[in-house]
């Protein structure tokens, strides 16, 4: 089986490392050519000498499975390049935060991603988790790969209730990405009572939007989300936190704005304010 991982950052490096432990032919792509990557975890740094090719210089080879592990902000541009790497049955696994980009790819398989890490200049710090959740339908290539991954630390879990689980991950991102991004602080902020109270209102509004046409998310999920936040490493940031502090584009179009655009006539004051502030961040950097 021919497999490619596109984007060797906080998520892609973990996926790539584990895929390289299988017997499949695995090709890694990034924006530039590199001789490998470094992962820091459990107090140790390890260099993995797996060559990374420049995706813009590649041609010829087609793959059976593509893992798209770039930021969601890069997907629209990459969607014009990806067909050259695919045959008619290639399965494209989308490993991004948020929702609203699946239609850009043929045979796309959205995943709820639970891999927490931070991309530093010359390494990736892996905090916790190595898990992707996808829907439960049958796949030509991915089903075989899931079996082969049992010897690795990467889990790909097929879930019958994937729609619910994907919306839950969207809500997890809504709460923690919004508050860490706007405060420019790490998960330690959820120890503050007023931050937790604002997060509750934000989660309640997000749940109301998702449940407009029928209950998908149960009311108890709010407390589950807060428990997840409190369980994170206190110094762990989020993709939105790292993007805002570095002055990069954020994924707010696929998280906060995605929900806000679907609110209809619902009253969502917390989401309204947060969306405006994040939109202003994009505008300040000439992307609004």
N, C-alpha and C positions, 0 to 999 in steps of 0.2 A: 504494500500500500504506500502511495506517495502522499506525504503530509507536509503542509507548510504552516508556519506561524508567522504572522505579519504584525510587527510591533513588539520589540523585546524590551519592554519597560517593566513596571511594577507587577503587571498581570502576565504579560507575555513571557517574561523570563522564567517564571515558575512553571507555566505550561510547557515551555520549550525544554526545560531541564528534565521534566518527567517523561515527555515524549521521547527524548533521546535515550531513555532507559529501555525502550522497547526495541524490537528488531525491525521496525519500519524505517523507510527512507524519509528522514525529516530535514526539511530545508527551512532556514530562518531568514527573515527579511526585516530590514530596517530602512531608515532614511539614508544611512551611509554604511559603507562596508566596514566591518570590524572583525577582530580576530577572536572574539568571545565576549563574555560578560561575567560580572562578579555579583554574587548574592551574599548578603550579610544576614545571618540568622543565628539565634542561640549563642550570641557572643563571638561568632567566628565568621570570617570572610573566606569565601571559596571562589576561585576563578574557574569558569567552565570554558574550555578551549573549543567552543563550537562556533565555527565561522558564520558571520552574519552578512548576507548579500544586500547590496543596494537594490531595492525593489524597482527603482526607476531605470536600472541598467539591465534588468533580467529579461530574457525572452526565451521562448521555445518550450520549456517544460510546463506540463499541466499536472494538476494535483487532484487526488481523490477527496481529500478533506482539507479545508482551509480554516485555521483558527485566526479570526480577526481580533487582535488584542490591542489595537491602537485606541486612543481616546475617541469618543464619539464624534468629536469636532473634526476628525480627519476622514470620516467615513464617506462623506459626499464626494470629496476629491478622489479617494481611492476607488470608489464605485466605478469610475471610468477606466481604471487600470485592471481591476480584478478579472473581468471576463477573459483576458488574455492568459490567465493562469488556470482557467477552468475548462473542463470538458462538459458535456451536456448533463452529466450526473454528479458533478462535484457538489459536495455538501459543505456549506459555508456556515461555520459556527461563529456567532456574533457575541463577543465577550466584553460588552460595554455596559456602563451605567445607563439607566434611563430607558426610554422607549421612543419609537417613532422613526426608526431608520431601516427597518427590515425590508421594506419594499424596494430599496435601492439595490438589492442583491438577489439573483436567481438562486433558488434552493437554499434560502437562508434559514438558519436554525438559531433563534434567539436563546441566550442562556442567562439565567440569573447567576451572577458571579459572586462567589465568596472567596476572594483572595485579597488579603489586606497587606499593602506594602507601600513603600515610598521610593521613588526614583531619585537618587542623588546623581551628581554629575558623572561619576565613574562607577557607580554600583547601584544595586537595588537592595533596600532593606526590607526583608520579608517579616511582617509582624505575626500573621496567623492565617490559617485556613488555606486549603487547596481544593476547592470544590466548585463544580459547575452543575447547574440544574437545568435540564431541558425537558421538552414535552415527551410523552410516552409513545409516540408513533414509531413505526418500524423504519429503520434506515439501512441502506445498502452497505455503507462503509462504516458508519459511526458505531453501529451495534457490535461489529467485530472488534473495533478499537476499544470500546468500553471494557470488553473482556480482557484484552491485552493489558490495559492500564491497572488491573488488579495487583500487578507486581510493583506498582509505583505508589507515590503518595498523592497523585491526582485522582480525584473522584469525579466521574461524570454520572450523575444520577438522573434517571428518567422518572418523571413524576406525572401521575394521572391528573393531579390538580395543579398543573404548571401555571395556568392563568392566575390562579390565586397566589401562588408562590412568587411569580414574577411581579405582581402588583405589590406584594409585601416587600420585596426587595426595592421597588420604586419608592415605597414609603420610608424604608430604612434610609435610603439615600436622601429623600426629601428632608427628613429630620436632621440627620447628622451632617450632611454636606452643607445645608443652608446655615446652620448655626456655627459650625466651625469655619465656614468660608467667610461669612459676614463679620464674625468676631475676630477672625484671623488668629484663632487659638485652637488648641488640640482638644482631644476628647475629655480632658480634665474639666472643661466648662460644664459638663453635665452633672458635676457635683454641686453646682449652684442651683438653689431652689428656683430662682426666677427664670433661669435658662430652661430648666425642666418644665416649668409651667408654660412658657412660650412654645416649647417643642410639642407639648400635649395639644395646644390649640392648633398648631400647624398640622400635626398628624390627624386630628379630628377632621379638619377641613379637607385634607387629602383623601381620607377614607370616605367622606361624604360624596366627593366627586366620583370616586371609583364605584361607589354603591348607588349611584343615581338610578340605575335601571334594574336594581336587584342586588341583594346582599352578596358580595364576593368576599369582603374582609369583615371578620367578626369584631365586635366592639372591644374585646379583650386584647386585640393586637396592639393597641396603644401602649399598654403596660409592658407587653413583651418587647416592643421596640426600645423602650426606655431601659429595660434590663439589659438588652444587648449593648446599648451605648455605655452603660455603667460598667460592663464587663470588658470593654476595650482597654488596651494599654493606655494609661493616662497621657502619654506623650505621643500617641498616634494621631496623625492628622487624617485628612480625607483628600481625595483628588481635587475637590473644589478649594479646599484650604491651600493646598500646594499651588494650584493654578493662580489663585488670587494673590497670594504672597509673592509669587514669581512674576506677576503681571501677564500671565498667559490667558488665552481664551478658556472659558469654563464650559461645562456641559449643561448649563442651566436650561438651554433650549429643549433638552431631552428629559429634564427632571421637573423643575419648578414651572417653567413655561409650558411644558407638555400638559401638566395638570391644569394650569391656569386657563389654557385655551379651551379646556373641556368643562369648565365650571358651570356654564349656562347661567341661570339666574340665582345660583347659590350664593349666599353671603360668606365670603372668605377673607376677612380683613387681614389676618396674619399672612396668608399666602399672597394677597395683593401687595402688601408692603414689601415682603421679601423679594417678590418677582420684580418690582420696580427697582429696588436697590441693586439686584444682580444685573438687570438690564442696563442700569446706569454704569456698572463696572465695564460691561462690554462697550458701551458708547464712549466711555472715557478713553478707551484704547482703540477707538476708530473702527469698532466692529458692529456697532449698533445700527 
